[in-house]
Amino acid sequence: MIHYEDLVVGETEEFGAYEVTREEVIEFASKYDPQPFHLDDEAAAATHFGRLSASGWHTAAMTMRMMVDNFSKKQRASLGSPGIDELRWLKPVYPGDTLSVTSELIEKRRSKSRPEMGIMRAKSTTWNQHGEAVMTLVSNGLIKVRDPDAPID
């Protein structure tokens, strides 16, 4: 199990291979972002997207899935997240794209009020199969501290 003490600021990891399907793009948009360019080929063709594209929120959800799968695979002692500081959609995501993620740990600190928790910040970039960045985010995560009685830096 990976705990707060095991995290190294500056460490980068690459993970994921999420295949974006037309059906999922339309299903997500129908429920959460029902704009014509996420639902209809003809409407999408008349926009700057040029064709059916995934909602940015869908891209964020697919990225989250890859992140959670990575946490589980590496057995990270995740305790959830208090939120994100920055989210940018850089390029459209289309059905047929395959997404992956690069994440860099940019900061970590112990919680003063909850010594059993560490707080970490990471900058993540979601890429398409062409090596183009489609989304960036700076997220905050909570992670279990192995030894909560150890002094806080």
VMD Tcl script that builds the backbone (N, CA, C; Angstrom):
set m [mol new atoms 459]
animate dup $m
set s [atomselect $m all]
$s set {name element resname resid chain x y z} {
  {N N MET 1 A 0.851 -1.185 0.000}
  {CA C MET 1 A 0.000 0.000 0.000}
  {C C MET 1 A 0.893 1.243 0.000}
  {N N ILE 2 A 0.590 2.181 -0.894}
  {CA C ILE 2 A 1.345 3.431 -0.986}
  {C C ILE 2 A 0.681 4.474 -0.095}
  {N N HIS 3 A 1.464 5.040 0.820}
  {CA C HIS 3 A 0.999 6.055 1.756}
  {C C HIS 3 A 1.669 7.397 1.462}
  {N N TYR 4 A 1.275 8.395 2.220}
  {CA C TYR 4 A 1.825 9.744 2.095}
  {C C TYR 4 A 3.352 9.726 2.095}
  {N N GLU 5 A 3.932 8.985 3.028}
  {CA C GLU 5 A 5.384 8.961 3.185}
  {C C GLU 5 A 6.107 8.440 1.932}
  {N N ASP 6 A 5.429 7.668 1.113}
  {CA C ASP 6 A 6.040 7.074 -0.079}
  {C C ASP 6 A 6.038 8.015 -1.284}
  {N N LEU 7 A 5.266 9.081 -1.222}
  {CA C LEU 7 A 5.141 10.004 -2.355}
  {C C LEU 7 A 6.374 10.888 -2.479}
  {N N VAL 8 A 6.812 11.113 -3.726}
  {CA C VAL 8 A 7.991 11.930 -4.012}
  {C C VAL 8 A 7.572 13.077 -4.932}
  {N N VAL 9 A 7.723 14.301 -4.442}
  {CA C VAL 9 A 7.395 15.469 -5.259}
  {C C VAL 9 A 8.285 15.461 -6.503}
  {N N GLY 10 A 7.675 15.709 -7.651}
  {CA C GLY 10 A 8.392 15.696 -8.921}
  {C C GLY 10 A 8.262 14.376 -9.661}
  {N N GLU 11 A 7.815 13.343 -8.964}
  {CA C GLU 11 A 7.639 12.037 -9.604}
  {C C GLU 11 A 6.497 12.094 -10.620}
  {N N THR 12 A 6.714 11.485 -11.768}
  {CA C THR 12 A 5.733 11.473 -12.852}
  {C C THR 12 A 5.364 10.034 -13.163}
  {N N GLU 13 A 4.084 9.828 -13.498}
  {CA C GLU 13 A 3.649 8.501 -13.926}
  {C C GLU 13 A 2.723 8.629 -15.126}
  {N N GLU 14 A 2.755 7.606 -15.968}
  {CA C GLU 14 A 1.909 7.547 -17.151}
  {C C GLU 14 A 1.018 6.326 -17.021}
  {N N PHE 15 A -0.258 6.484 -17.386}
  {CA C PHE 15 A -1.181 5.367 -17.255}
  {C C PHE 15 A -2.401 5.571 -18.136}
  {N N GLY 16 A -3.151 4.496 -18.272}
  {CA C GLY 16 A -4.434 4.547 -18.965}
  {C C GLY 16 A -4.354 4.225 -20.443}
  {N N ALA 17 A -5.491 3.786 -20.950}
  {CA C ALA 17 A -5.725 3.565 -22.385}
  {C C ALA 17 A -7.241 3.447 -22.515}
  {N N TYR 18 A -7.908 4.585 -22.493}
  {CA C TYR 18 A -9.364 4.627 -22.501}
  {C C TYR 18 A -9.858 4.870 -23.919}
  {N N GLU 19 A -10.616 3.918 -24.447}
  {CA C GLU 19 A -11.153 4.040 -25.799}
  {C C GLU 19 A -12.506 4.743 -25.756}
  {N N VAL 20 A -12.592 5.858 -26.446}
  {CA C VAL 20 A -13.801 6.675 -26.478}
  {C C VAL 20 A -14.737 6.115 -27.550}
  {N N THR 21 A -15.960 5.773 -27.142}
  {CA C THR 21 A -16.920 5.240 -28.104}
  {C C THR 21 A -18.021 6.261 -28.394}
  {N N ARG 22 A -18.555 6.169 -29.576}
  {CA C ARG 22 A -19.665 7.021 -30.000}
  {C C ARG 22 A -20.854 6.855 -29.048}
  {N N GLU 23 A -21.154 5.620 -28.703}
  {CA C GLU 23 A -22.298 5.335 -27.831}
  {C C GLU 23 A -22.137 6.009 -26.467}
  {N N GLU 24 A -20.933 5.935 -25.921}
  {CA C GLU 24 A -20.696 6.543 -24.613}
  {C C GLU 24 A -20.746 8.065 -24.686}
  {N N VAL 25 A -20.223 8.649 -25.764}
  {CA C VAL 25 A -20.267 10.105 -25.949}
  {C C VAL 25 A -21.723 10.578 -25.933}
  {N N ILE 26 A -22.576 9.900 -26.697}
  {CA C ILE 26 A -23.984 10.290 -26.785}
  {C C ILE 26 A -24.713 10.020 -25.476}
  {N N GLU 27 A -24.433 8.876 -24.841}
  {CA C GLU 27 A -25.097 8.551 -23.568}
  {C C GLU 27 A -24.751 9.576 -22.491}
  {N N PHE 28 A -23.455 9.912 -22.356}
  {CA C PHE 28 A -23.039 10.894 -21.356}
  {C C PHE 28 A -23.684 12.247 -21.639}
  {N N ALA 29 A -23.607 12.686 -22.893}
  {CA C ALA 29 A -24.160 14.000 -23.255}
  {C C ALA 29 A -25.664 14.039 -23.040}
  {N N SER 30 A -26.346 12.960 -23.358}
  {CA C SER 30 A -27.800 12.913 -23.165}
  {C C SER 30 A -28.168 13.151 -21.710}
  {N N LYS 31 A -27.372 12.610 -20.807}
  {CA C LYS 31 A -27.657 12.738 -19.376}
  {C C LYS 31 A -27.162 14.051 -18.778}
  {N N TYR 32 A -25.953 14.500 -19.184}
  {CA C TYR 32 A -25.287 15.565 -18.434}
  {C C TYR 32 A -24.929 16.824 -19.223}
  {N N ASP 33 A -24.855 16.765 -20.528}
  {CA C ASP 33 A -24.427 17.927 -21.307}
  {C C ASP 33 A -25.078 17.861 -22.692}
  {N N PRO 34 A -26.412 17.989 -22.740}
  {CA C PRO 34 A -27.144 17.727 -23.984}
  {C C PRO 34 A -27.078 18.859 -25.016}
  {N N GLN 35 A -25.877 19.178 -25.416}
  {CA C GLN 35 A -25.698 20.164 -26.473}
  {C C GLN 35 A -25.626 19.428 -27.813}
  {N N PRO 36 A -26.143 20.047 -28.887}
  {CA C PRO 36 A -26.252 19.348 -30.172}
  {C C PRO 36 A -24.949 18.749 -30.700}
  {N N PHE 37 A -23.810 19.438 -30.487}
  {CA C PHE 37 A -22.538 18.925 -31.018}
  {C C PHE 37 A -22.019 17.715 -30.266}
  {N N HIS 38 A -22.664 17.359 -29.132}
  {CA C HIS 38 A -22.327 16.129 -28.402}
  {C C HIS 38 A -23.325 15.014 -28.706}
  {N N LEU 39 A -24.407 15.350 -29.436}
  {CA C LEU 39 A -25.499 14.395 -29.633}
  {C C LEU 39 A -25.784 14.034 -31.086}
  {N N ASP 40 A -25.461 14.941 -32.009}
  {CA C ASP 40 A -25.942 14.793 -33.379}
  {C C ASP 40 A -24.822 15.085 -34.383}
  {N N ASP 41 A -24.598 14.141 -35.298}
  {CA C ASP 41 A -23.522 14.299 -36.290}
  {C C ASP 41 A -23.714 15.540 -37.157}
  {N N GLU 42 A -24.922 15.756 -37.632}
  {CA C GLU 42 A -25.185 16.878 -38.527}
  {C C GLU 42 A -24.985 18.214 -37.810}
  {N N ALA 43 A -25.500 18.319 -36.607}
  {CA C ALA 43 A -25.329 19.553 -35.835}
  {C C ALA 43 A -23.852 19.785 -35.517}
  {N N ALA 44 A -23.135 18.718 -35.171}
  {CA C ALA 44 A -21.711 18.833 -34.838}
  {C C ALA 44 A -20.890 19.260 -36.055}
  {N N ALA 45 A -21.253 18.762 -37.235}
  {CA C ALA 45 A -20.521 19.091 -38.464}
  {C C ALA 45 A -20.586 20.582 -38.776}
  {N N ALA 46 A -21.625 21.247 -38.310}
  {CA C ALA 46 A -21.793 22.679 -38.583}
  {C C ALA 46 A -21.068 23.567 -37.565}
  {N N THR 47 A -20.354 22.965 -36.610}
  {CA C THR 47 A -19.640 23.731 -35.584}
  {C C THR 47 A -18.139 23.669 -35.821}
  {N N HIS 48 A -17.402 24.375 -34.987}
  {CA C HIS 48 A -15.933 24.344 -35.063}
  {C C HIS 48 A -15.365 22.966 -34.727}
  {N N PHE 49 A -16.174 22.106 -34.092}
  {CA C PHE 49 A -15.714 20.741 -33.796}
  {C C PHE 49 A -15.621 19.910 -35.076}
  {N N GLY 50 A -16.507 20.174 -36.032}
  {CA C GLY 50 A -16.484 19.479 -37.304}
  {C C GLY 50 A -17.142 18.115 -37.305}
  {N N ARG 51 A -17.288 17.543 -36.139}
  {CA C ARG 51 A -17.948 16.240 -36.001}
  {C C ARG 51 A -18.315 16.024 -34.545}
  {N N LEU 52 A -19.029 14.952 -34.281}
  {CA C LEU 52 A -19.465 14.632 -32.926}
  {C C LEU 52 A -18.273 14.633 -31.973}
  {N N SER 53 A -18.386 15.338 -30.865}
  {CA C SER 53 A -17.288 15.405 -29.895}
  {C C SER 53 A -17.806 15.128 -28.495}
  {N N ALA 54 A -16.915 14.630 -27.654}
  {CA C ALA 54 A -17.254 14.346 -26.261}
  {C C ALA 54 A -17.365 15.653 -25.479}
  {N N SER 55 A -18.248 15.674 -24.530}
  {CA C SER 55 A -18.328 16.777 -23.586}
  {C C SER 55 A -17.001 16.888 -22.824}
  {N N GLY 56 A -16.614 18.107 -22.493}
  {CA C GLY 56 A -15.432 18.279 -21.654}
  {C C GLY 56 A -15.595 17.577 -20.319}
  {N N TRP 57 A -16.822 17.605 -19.796}
  {CA C TRP 57 A -17.082 16.926 -18.522}
  {C C TRP 57 A -16.949 15.414 -18.677}
  {N N HIS 58 A -17.283 14.906 -19.854}
  {CA C HIS 58 A -17.080 13.478 -20.131}
  {C C HIS 58 A -15.584 13.172 -20.164}
  {N N THR 59 A -14.802 14.053 -20.791}
  {CA C THR 59 A -13.346 13.874 -20.809}
  {C C THR 59 A -12.806 13.847 -19.384}
  {N N ALA 60 A -13.309 14.744 -18.535}
  {CA C ALA 60 A -12.883 14.751 -17.131}
  {C C ALA 60 A -13.282 13.450 -16.429}
  {N N ALA 61 A -14.479 12.946 -16.725}
  {CA C ALA 61 A -14.933 11.696 -16.105}
  {C C ALA 61 A -14.091 10.506 -16.574}
  {N N MET 62 A -13.759 10.466 -17.865}
  {CA C MET 62 A -12.911 9.383 -18.372}
  {C C MET 62 A -11.522 9.454 -17.733}
  {N N THR 63 A -11.010 10.675 -17.572}
  {CA C THR 63 A -9.714 10.863 -16.915}
  {C C THR 63 A -9.790 10.375 -15.470}
  {N N MET 64 A -10.860 10.727 -14.778}
  {CA C MET 64 A -11.031 10.286 -13.395}
  {C C MET 64 A -11.034 8.773 -13.312}
  {N N ARG 65 A -11.697 8.113 -14.255}
  {CA C ARG 65 A -11.722 6.654 -14.249}
  {C C ARG 65 A -10.311 6.075 -14.370}
  {N N MET 66 A -9.525 6.647 -15.277}
  {CA C MET 66 A -8.146 6.163 -15.423}
  {C C MET 66 A -7.330 6.422 -14.168}
  {N N MET 67 A -7.574 7.560 -13.501}
  {CA C MET 67 A -6.850 7.874 -12.274}
  {C C MET 67 A -7.201 6.885 -11.164}
  {N N VAL 68 A -8.488 6.610 -10.997}
  {CA C VAL 68 A -8.913 5.680 -9.947}
  {C C VAL 68 A -8.398 4.272 -10.231}
  {N N ASP 69 A -8.447 3.847 -11.504}
  {CA C ASP 69 A -7.897 2.536 -11.861}
  {C C ASP 69 A -6.415 2.477 -11.512}
  {N N ASN 70 A -5.679 3.561 -11.773}
  {CA C ASN 70 A -4.257 3.608 -11.453}
  {C C ASN 70 A -4.030 3.562 -9.944}
  {N N PHE 71 A -4.832 4.323 -9.172}
  {CA C PHE 71 A -4.712 4.299 -7.708}
  {C C PHE 71 A -4.928 2.881 -7.189}
  {N N SER 72 A -5.948 2.217 -7.716}
  {CA C SER 72 A -6.277 0.859 -7.262}
  {C C SER 72 A -5.165 -0.119 -7.622}
  {N N LYS 73 A -4.674 -0.023 -8.846}
  {CA C LYS 73 A -3.606 -0.919 -9.314}
  {C C LYS 73 A -2.362 -0.773 -8.451}
  {N N LYS 74 A -2.032 0.459 -8.108}
  {CA C LYS 74 A -0.829 0.720 -7.305}
  {C C LYS 74 A -1.104 0.641 -5.808}
  {N N GLN 75 A -2.340 0.365 -5.461}
  {CA C GLN 75 A -2.778 0.269 -4.069}
  {C C GLN 75 A -2.427 1.532 -3.278}
  {N N ARG 76 A -2.796 2.674 -3.852}
  {CA C ARG 76 A -2.595 3.955 -3.172}
  {C C ARG 76 A -3.667 4.098 -2.105}
  {N N ALA 77 A -3.272 4.549 -0.919}
  {CA C ALA 77 A -4.181 4.687 0.216}
  {C C ALA 77 A -4.982 5.989 0.100}
  {N N SER 78 A -5.722 6.111 -0.992}
  {CA C SER 78 A -6.485 7.323 -1.292}
  {C C SER 78 A -7.642 7.501 -0.317}
  {N N LEU 79 A -7.863 8.748 0.069}
  {CA C LEU 79 A -8.977 9.099 0.956}
  {C C LEU 79 A -9.922 10.101 0.293}
  {N N GLY 80 A -9.880 10.169 -1.031}
  {CA C GLY 80 A -10.763 11.090 -1.740}
  {C C GLY 80 A -10.058 12.380 -2.099}
  {N N SER 81 A -10.874 13.390 -2.406}
  {CA C SER 81 A -10.325 14.658 -2.867}
  {C C SER 81 A -11.205 15.822 -2.418}
  {N N PRO 82 A -10.570 16.923 -1.968}
  {CA C PRO 82 A -11.350 18.120 -1.651}
  {C C PRO 82 A -11.626 18.989 -2.878}
  {N N GLY 83 A -11.115 18.590 -4.057}
  {CA C GLY 83 A -11.440 19.339 -5.268}
  {C C GLY 83 A -10.256 19.561 -6.181}
  {N N ILE 84 A -10.502 20.359 -7.215}
  {CA C ILE 84 A -9.445 20.693 -8.154}
  {C C ILE 84 A -9.261 22.203 -8.186}
  {N N ASP 85 A -8.059 22.612 -8.554}
  {CA C ASP 85 A -7.748 24.038 -8.618}
  {C C ASP 85 A -7.841 24.580 -10.029}
  {N N GLU 86 A -7.654 23.717 -11.007}
  {CA C GLU 86 A -7.612 24.194 -12.388}
  {C C GLU 86 A -8.043 23.069 -13.308}
  {N N LEU 87 A -8.827 23.411 -14.317}
  {CA C LEU 87 A -9.251 22.447 -15.334}
  {C C LEU 87 A -9.295 23.168 -16.665}
  {N N ARG 88 A -8.604 22.626 -17.657}
  {CA C ARG 88 A -8.584 23.228 -18.989}
  {C C ARG 88 A -8.840 22.162 -20.038}
  {N N TRP 89 A -9.773 22.447 -20.941}
  {CA C TRP 89 A -10.019 21.586 -22.093}
  {C C TRP 89 A -9.283 22.207 -23.267}
  {N N LEU 90 A -8.325 21.498 -23.816}
  {CA C LEU 90 A -7.417 22.058 -24.816}
  {C C LEU 90 A -7.780 21.706 -26.252}
  {N N LYS 91 A -8.282 20.498 -26.463}
  {CA C LYS 91 A -8.640 20.024 -27.801}
  {C C LYS 91 A -9.868 19.141 -27.663}
  {N N PRO 92 A -10.663 19.067 -28.709}
  {CA C PRO 92 A -11.827 18.173 -28.663}
  {C C PRO 92 A -11.407 16.703 -28.575}
  {N N VAL 93 A -12.269 15.935 -27.964}
  {CA C VAL 93 A -12.112 14.480 -27.906}
  {C C VAL 93 A -13.233 13.888 -28.751}
  {N N TYR 94 A -12.863 12.958 -29.619}
  {CA C TYR 94 A -13.813 12.389 -30.572}
  {C C TYR 94 A -13.979 10.886 -30.365}
  {N N PRO 95 A -15.133 10.344 -30.747}
  {CA C PRO 95 A -15.272 8.891 -30.756}
  {C C PRO 95 A -14.138 8.289 -31.601}
  {N N GLY 96 A -13.559 7.227 -31.096}
  {CA C GLY 96 A -12.424 6.592 -31.762}
  {C C GLY 96 A -11.091 6.979 -31.156}
  {N N ASP 97 A -11.053 8.072 -30.385}
  {CA C ASP 97 A -9.815 8.452 -29.708}
  {C C ASP 97 A -9.505 7.455 -28.589}
  {N N THR 98 A -8.226 7.321 -28.286}
  {CA C THR 98 A -7.779 6.560 -27.127}
  {C C THR 98 A -7.027 7.524 -26.230}
  {N N LEU 99 A -7.482 7.661 -24.991}
  {CA C LEU 99 A -6.920 8.620 -24.043}
  {C C LEU 99 A -5.973 7.947 -23.059}
  {N N SER 100 A -4.976 8.692 -22.630}
  {CA C SER 100 A -4.076 8.261 -21.566}
  {C C SER 100 A -3.729 9.494 -20.736}
  {N N VAL 101 A -3.060 9.269 -19.604}
  {CA C VAL 101 A -2.794 10.350 -18.650}
  {C C VAL 101 A -1.334 10.327 -18.219}
  {N N THR 102 A -0.770 11.524 -18.065}
  {CA C THR 102 A 0.511 11.714 -17.391}
  {C C THR 102 A 0.228 12.585 -16.179}
  {N N SER 103 A 0.744 12.183 -15.031}
  {CA C SER 103 A 0.492 12.934 -13.806}
  {C C SER 103 A 1.808 13.172 -13.069}
  {N N GLU 104 A 2.000 14.410 -12.615}
  {CA C GLU 104 A 3.194 14.775 -11.852}
  {C C GLU 104 A 2.778 15.282 -10.478}
  {N N LEU 105 A 3.370 14.728 -9.431}
  {CA C LEU 105 A 3.128 15.202 -8.073}
  {C C LEU 105 A 3.874 16.524 -7.911}
  {N N ILE 106 A 3.139 17.611 -7.660}
  {CA C ILE 106 A 3.775 18.929 -7.582}
  {C C ILE 106 A 3.908 19.452 -6.152}
  {N N GLU 107 A 3.198 18.826 -5.219}
  {CA C GLU 107 A 3.278 19.293 -3.827}
  {C C GLU 107 A 2.681 18.238 -2.915}
  {N N LYS 108 A 3.204 18.168 -1.691}
  {CA C LYS 108 A 2.576 17.339 -0.665}
  {C C LYS 108 A 2.837 17.976 0.693}
  {N N ARG 109 A 1.885 17.783 1.588}
  {CA C ARG 109 A 2.038 18.284 2.961}
  {C C ARG 109 A 1.122 17.503 3.880}
  {N N ARG 110 A 1.462 17.461 5.133}
  {CA C ARG 110 A 0.617 16.811 6.124}
  {C C ARG 110 A -0.471 17.784 6.555}
  {N N SER 111 A -1.623 17.258 6.848}
  {CA C SER 111 A -2.703 18.066 7.397}
  {C C SER 111 A -2.397 18.351 8.866}
  {N N LYS 112 A -2.488 19.621 9.254}
  {CA C LYS 112 A -2.253 19.978 10.659}
  {C C LYS 112 A -3.451 19.600 11.536}
  {N N SER 113 A -4.654 19.699 10.975}
  {CA C SER 113 A -5.850 19.404 11.764}
  {C C SER 113 A -6.210 17.917 11.766}
  {N N ARG 114 A -5.738 17.172 10.775}
  {CA C ARG 114 A -6.016 15.737 10.663}
  {C C ARG 114 A -4.696 15.007 10.398}
  {N N PRO 115 A -3.887 14.761 11.415}
  {CA C PRO 115 A -2.546 14.210 11.212}
  {C C PRO 115 A -2.511 12.833 10.542}
  {N N GLU 116 A -3.641 12.175 10.464}
  {CA C GLU 116 A -3.696 10.873 9.793}
  {C C GLU 116 A -3.804 11.020 8.272}
  {N N MET 117 A -3.891 12.280 7.797}
  {CA C MET 117 A -4.050 12.546 6.367}
  {C C MET 117 A -2.918 13.395 5.820}
  {N N GLY 118 A -2.551 13.066 4.590}
  {CA C GLY 118 A -1.657 13.918 3.823}
  {C C GLY 118 A -2.455 14.556 2.700}
  {N N ILE 119 A -2.003 15.710 2.262}
  {CA C ILE 119 A -2.648 16.418 1.159}
  {C C ILE 119 A -1.627 16.499 0.030}
  {N N MET 120 A -2.049 16.127 -1.161}
  {CA C MET 120 A -1.138 16.154 -2.295}
  {C C MET 120 A -1.773 16.907 -3.442}
  {N N ARG 121 A -0.938 17.555 -4.246}
  {CA C ARG 121 A -1.399 18.248 -5.454}
  {C C ARG 121 A -0.668 17.641 -6.637}
  {N N ALA 122 A -1.417 17.391 -7.687}
  {CA C ALA 122 A -0.825 16.811 -8.892}
  {C C ALA 122 A -1.328 17.555 -10.119}
  {N N LYS 123 A -0.428 17.704 -11.101}
  {CA C LYS 123 A -0.837 18.237 -12.396}
  {C C LYS 123 A -0.921 17.061 -13.347}
  {N N SER 124 A -2.095 16.882 -13.930}
  {CA C SER 124 A -2.323 15.769 -14.841}
  {C C SER 124 A -2.667 16.295 -16.225}
  {N N THR 125 A -2.168 15.605 -17.226}
  {CA C THR 125 A -2.472 15.918 -18.616}
  {C C THR 125 A -3.075 14.682 -19.250}
  {N N THR 126 A -4.206 14.870 -19.924}
  {CA C THR 126 A -4.841 13.797 -20.672}
  {C C THR 126 A -4.453 13.971 -22.136}
  {N N TRP 127 A -4.022 12.880 -22.752}
  {CA C TRP 127 A -3.503 12.882 -24.122}
  {C C TRP 127 A -4.381 12.030 -25.015}
  {N N ASN 128 A -4.449 12.384 -26.289}
  {CA C ASN 128 A -5.075 11.482 -27.258}
  {C C ASN 128 A -3.994 10.597 -27.883}
  {N N GLN 129 A -4.401 9.723 -28.772}
  {CA C GLN 129 A -3.473 8.757 -29.373}
  {C C GLN 129 A -2.438 9.410 -30.292}
  {N N HIS 130 A -2.611 10.674 -30.621}
  {CA C HIS 130 A -1.657 11.399 -31.470}
  {C C HIS 130 A -0.613 12.152 -30.643}
  {N N GLY 131 A -0.655 11.974 -29.315}
  {CA C GLY 131 A 0.270 12.688 -28.445}
  {C C GLY 131 A -0.108 14.137 -28.234}
  {N N GLU 132 A -1.374 14.474 -28.505}
  {CA C GLU 132 A -1.865 15.839 -28.305}
  {C C GLU 132 A -2.546 15.941 -26.942}
  {N N ALA 133 A -2.192 16.963 -26.189}
  {CA C ALA 133 A -2.848 17.204 -24.908}
  {C C ALA 133 A -4.279 17.666 -25.167}
  {N N VAL 134 A -5.249 16.999 -24.541}
  {CA C VAL 134 A -6.651 17.376 -24.716}
  {C C VAL 134 A -7.233 18.019 -23.451}
  {N N MET 135 A -6.595 17.781 -22.301}
  {CA C MET 135 A -7.096 18.353 -21.056}
  {C C MET 135 A -5.963 18.391 -20.036}
  {N N THR 136 A -5.960 19.435 -19.200}
  {CA C THR 136 A -5.059 19.476 -18.043}
  {C C THR 136 A -5.887 19.771 -16.807}
  {N N LEU 137 A -5.408 19.289 -15.678}
  {CA C LEU 137 A -6.045 19.632 -14.406}
  {C C LEU 137 A -5.015 19.589 -13.299}
  {N N VAL 138 A -5.233 20.429 -12.309}
  {CA C VAL 138 A -4.449 20.393 -11.082}
  {C C VAL 138 A -5.416 19.960 -9.993}
  {N N SER 139 A -5.132 18.800 -9.424}
  {CA C SER 139 A -6.057 18.218 -8.454}
  {C C SER 139 A -5.422 18.152 -7.070}
  {N N ASN 140 A -6.281 18.110 -6.085}
  {CA C ASN 140 A -5.884 17.940 -4.696}
  {C C ASN 140 A -6.400 16.590 -4.238}
  {N N GLY 141 A -5.544 15.833 -3.590}
  {CA C GLY 141 A -5.961 14.526 -3.106}
  {C C GLY 141 A -5.610 14.355 -1.649}
  {N N LEU 142 A -6.356 13.510 -1.004}
  {CA C LEU 142 A -6.074 13.145 0.380}
  {C C LEU 142 A -5.552 11.718 0.376}
  {N N ILE 143 A -4.553 11.458 1.205}
  {CA C ILE 143 A -3.953 10.129 1.272}
  {C C ILE 143 A -3.607 9.811 2.717}
  {N N LYS 144 A -3.771 8.554 3.044}
  {CA C LYS 144 A -3.524 8.091 4.409}
  {C C LYS 144 A -2.041 8.204 4.747}
  {N N VAL 145 A -1.773 8.653 5.979}
  {CA C VAL 145 A -0.421 8.719 6.516}
  {C C VAL 145 A -0.155 7.387 7.225}
  {N N ARG 146 A 0.991 6.812 6.970}
  {CA C ARG 146 A 1.328 5.521 7.580}
  {C C ARG 146 A 1.472 5.666 9.094}
  {N N ASP 147 A 2.145 6.748 9.526}
  {CA C ASP 147 A 2.397 6.955 10.959}
  {C C ASP 147 A 1.870 8.322 11.384}
  {N N PRO 148 A 0.582 8.392 11.781}
  {CA C PRO 148 A 0.004 9.695 12.153}
  {C C PRO 148 A 0.639 10.335 13.380}
  {N N ASP 149 A 1.386 9.525 14.170}
  {CA C ASP 149 A 2.031 10.076 15.367}
  {C C ASP 149 A 3.396 10.699 15.075}
  {N N ALA 150 A 3.885 10.516 13.855}
  {CA C ALA 150 A 5.168 11.126 13.487}
  {C C ALA 150 A 5.004 12.648 13.462}
  {N N PRO 151 A 6.078 13.365 13.810}
  {CA C PRO 151 A 5.986 14.838 13.798}
  {C C PRO 151 A 5.632 15.361 12.414}
  {N N ILE 152 A 4.849 16.442 12.385}
  {CA C ILE 152 A 4.479 17.100 11.134}
  {C C ILE 152 A 5.576 18.084 10.787}
  {N N ASP 153 A 6.046 18.025 9.535}
  {CA C ASP 153 A 7.144 18.900 9.089}
  {C C ASP 153 A 6.780 20.352 9.261}
}
mol reanalyze $m
mol bondsrecalc $m
mol representation Tube
mol addrep $m
